[in-house]
Amino acid sequence: MAEQAKNMPAGAGRRDMSQEMAVASKKKPFDWKRIFFILLGLALFFTFYFMNEFADAVDPAGKHFPLPPQGRMAIGLFLMAAVWWIFEVMPIGATAIAIGLFQVIFGIRPSDAALKDFFDPSVWFIFGSVVMGLSFAHSGLTKRMAYKMLGIVGENTNLILLGTFIIVAGMTLLMAHTAVAAAMFPLLMAIHSLYSESDQPTNFGKGLFIGMAWTAGAGSIITFLGSARGVAGAGMFKKFTGGQEIGFFEFTWYNLPVGLLMVFFIWLIVIFVFKPERPQIEGLRERVNALARDLGPMSSKEKFVLIMVAVVLGLFMMKSFSPIPFFKNMDRAAIMLVPTVAFFLVRTLGVEEMEGIPWNIILLFGGAMSIGYCLYDTKAAEWMAVSWVSWFQHAPWLLFVLAIAFLVLCMTNFIMNVAAIAITLPVSLVIANYLGVAPQVIFFASLAAAGMPFNLLIGAAPNAIAYESKQFTAGEFFLYGCIPSVVLMVLLAACCYFIWPLMGMPVLVK
């Protein structure tokens, strides 16, 4: 060491030391924007925390709906979480944890309620769906599916997007949109890797993943199998209308044009807003054909994953249509956890895949369940719904129906879509009687809006799954989501006034 020091040029040691000190002293610029939105969220919460009591909401029948102090604080927490999620002041899973923490610290709900929601069956359903997607990726099925689809649609990037969206929407006709998104996610990652070898976001990547999330929602409204909201909503409709049934084929008949048209409009929005940098991927067909040949015959792992998909699909169909109580009463989360256990039991997945589960997304939905139940349990959601709907009790019937749909569209971005329906449907059906509006048009417009939360990641599992691609930020998803939301409202107006009456739906009660 001493000999090396002697041989060093004069001043070299001092220069190296000064360079190291310069690097060490170099600091990242202070993120004022992040601090601003942290403080804005806190300011919104404490504003509602210290505000005076709000006036009661009153429905047309004269029934009063008071807002308790816990409900007022829940609205403030709801707004704080929205700001923190949209502007990503910290990881979205950490914001979810803050939701539970604030409820406990400020006495909005007890800890056994606020924190228990993070292990709600719906969260386990999402967990099972994510594991299903991991099994597709780990077994190699996603590559096989991606190569097959790309070999069919060719090299045009717009057609690749269209083909992807059709596959996503088609799969939601037979299985839950959460499971579809989880299964498609690794496939889309494989497609994007063929488009760009860089990890940086691309317009094509934004359109591919955001469009996947949007079309999963649009397709899920068409049949009862696409999500739980259809079956639950039909049950509520029967209860609130005194026994009127919404059958399987009636449900699909009226929702089909909305779902299909929205998939087409989403594709148009994506190719114009996220215009791909390249009109086509030259030589893609030859590349995917060569890659497909390299995969060889289907492995035993791939076959087992397909068998488990068939098992899950069969269990969901048995739950929907079987008269056997064992299947009828089976919980959706339990069904999704069947393949989860099986994959680890037969070593299709291992400890590495367990550690690779995106826990940030699981926590996100735990927080979403917590804030949703918080608004519901504290009567805040009921108070907001009655207040909003009562403003339109003397409006023209079409404006009233669209106001209901818009309220559901806003609420479903923050709370469970089933809860959004449960909160708004009873109130809106009461007011509909005063306006002579048929209950069916209220139900179908509300249900369509509930299935398409285009703005927030917490609105639906496919939104959060798509976010894991790192192709877009939560703020971008919020802003771009305004476009299909507006298109949906215009489409619902056309359905209520023209399309559904032509298809035989009663709109006004004579």
ZIGI-V456837 format. One record per backbone hydrogen bond with DSSP energy under -0.5 kcal/mol. NH is the residue of the N-H (numbers start at 1). CO is the residue of the C=O. Records with the same first field share a line. If there is no record, write none. Layout:
NH = CO + CO
This chain:
5 = 1
6 = 2
7 = 3
8 = 4 + 5
12 = 9
15 = 11
16 = 12
17 = 13
18 = 14
19 = 15
20 = 16
21 = 17
22 = 18
23 = 19
24 = 20
25 = 21
26 = 22 + 23
32 = 30
35 = 31
36 = 32
37 = 33
38 = 34
39 = 35
40 = 36
41 = 37
42 = 38
43 = 39
44 = 40
45 = 41
46 = 42
47 = 43
48 = 44
49 = 45
50 = 46
51 = 47
57 = 65
59 = 63
62 = 59
65 = 57
68 = 66
71 = 68
72 = 68
73 = 69
74 = 70
75 = 71
76 = 72
77 = 73
78 = 74
79 = 75
80 = 76
81 = 77
82 = 78
83 = 79
84 = 80
85 = 81
86 = 82
87 = 83
88 = 85
89 = 84
94 = 91
95 = 91
96 = 92
97 = 93
98 = 94
99 = 95
100 = 96
101 = 97
102 = 98
103 = 99
104 = 100
105 = 101
106 = 102
107 = 104
108 = 103
109 = 103
113 = 110
114 = 110
115 = 111
116 = 111
117 = 113
118 = 115
119 = 116
120 = 117
123 = 120
124 = 120
125 = 121
126 = 122
127 = 123
128 = 124
129 = 125
130 = 126
131 = 127
132 = 128
133 = 129
134 = 130
135 = 131
136 = 132
137 = 133
138 = 134
139 = 135
140 = 136
141 = 136
142 = 136
144 = 140
145 = 141
146 = 142
147 = 143
148 = 144
149 = 145
150 = 146
151 = 147
152 = 148 + 149
153 = 149
154 = 150
157 = 279
158 = 279
160 = 156
161 = 157
162 = 158
163 = 159
164 = 160
165 = 161
166 = 162
167 = 163
168 = 164
169 = 165
170 = 166
171 = 167
172 = 168
173 = 170
174 = 171
175 = 171
177 = 226
180 = 176
181 = 177
182 = 178
183 = 179
184 = 180
185 = 181
186 = 182
187 = 183
188 = 184
189 = 185
190 = 186
191 = 187
192 = 188
193 = 189
194 = 190 + 191
195 = 191
196 = 192
206 = 202
207 = 203
208 = 204
209 = 205
210 = 206
211 = 207
212 = 208
213 = 209
214 = 210
215 = 211
216 = 212
217 = 213
218 = 214
219 = 215
220 = 216
221 = 217 + 218
222 = 219
226 = 223
227 = 224
231 = 227
232 = 228
233 = 229
234 = 230
235 = 231
236 = 232
237 = 233
238 = 234
239 = 235
240 = 236
241 = 237
242 = 239
243 = 238
247 = 245
251 = 247
252 = 248
253 = 249
254 = 250
255 = 251
256 = 252
257 = 253
258 = 254
259 = 255
260 = 256
261 = 257
262 = 258
263 = 259
264 = 260
265 = 261
266 = 262
267 = 263
268 = 264
269 = 265
270 = 266
271 = 267
272 = 268
273 = 269
274 = 270
275 = 272
281 = 155
282 = 280
284 = 281
287 = 283
288 = 284
289 = 285
290 = 286
291 = 287
292 = 288
293 = 289
294 = 290
295 = 291
296 = 292 + 293
303 = 299
304 = 300
305 = 301
306 = 302
307 = 303
308 = 304
309 = 305
310 = 306
311 = 307
312 = 308
313 = 309
314 = 310
315 = 311
316 = 312
317 = 313
318 = 314
319 = 315
320 = 316
321 = 317
322 = 318
327 = 324
328 = 324
329 = 325
330 = 327
335 = 331
336 = 332
337 = 333
338 = 334 + 335
339 = 335
340 = 336
341 = 337
342 = 338
343 = 339
344 = 340
345 = 341
346 = 342
348 = 343
349 = 343
354 = 350
355 = 351
356 = 352
357 = 354
359 = 357
361 = 358
362 = 358
363 = 359
364 = 360
365 = 361
366 = 362
367 = 363
368 = 364
369 = 365
370 = 366
371 = 367
372 = 368
373 = 369
374 = 370
375 = 371
376 = 372
377 = 373
378 = 374
379 = 376
380 = 375
381 = 375
383 = 379
384 = 380
385 = 381
386 = 382
387 = 383
388 = 384
389 = 385
390 = 386
391 = 387 + 388
392 = 389
393 = 390
395 = 392
400 = 396
401 = 397
402 = 398
403 = 399
404 = 400
405 = 401
406 = 402
407 = 403
408 = 404
409 = 405
410 = 406
411 = 407
412 = 408
413 = 409 + 410
414 = 411
415 = 411
420 = 416
421 = 417
422 = 418
423 = 419
424 = 420
425 = 421
426 = 422
427 = 423
428 = 424
429 = 425
430 = 426
431 = 427
432 = 428
433 = 429
434 = 430 + 431
435 = 431
436 = 432
437 = 432
438 = 507
441 = 438
442 = 438
443 = 439
444 = 440
445 = 441
446 = 442
447 = 443
448 = 444
449 = 445
450 = 446
451 = 447
452 = 449
454 = 452
459 = 456
460 = 457
463 = 460
464 = 457 + 460
465 = 461
466 = 462
467 = 463
468 = 464 + 465
469 = 466
470 = 467
477 = 473
478 = 474
479 = 475
480 = 476
481 = 477
482 = 478 + 479
483 = 480
484 = 480
485 = 481
486 = 482
487 = 483
488 = 484
489 = 485
490 = 486
491 = 487
492 = 488
493 = 489
494 = 490
495 = 491
496 = 492
497 = 493
498 = 494
499 = 494
500 = 495
501 = 495
502 = 498
503 = 499
504 = 500 + 501
505 = 500
509 = 436
510 = 508
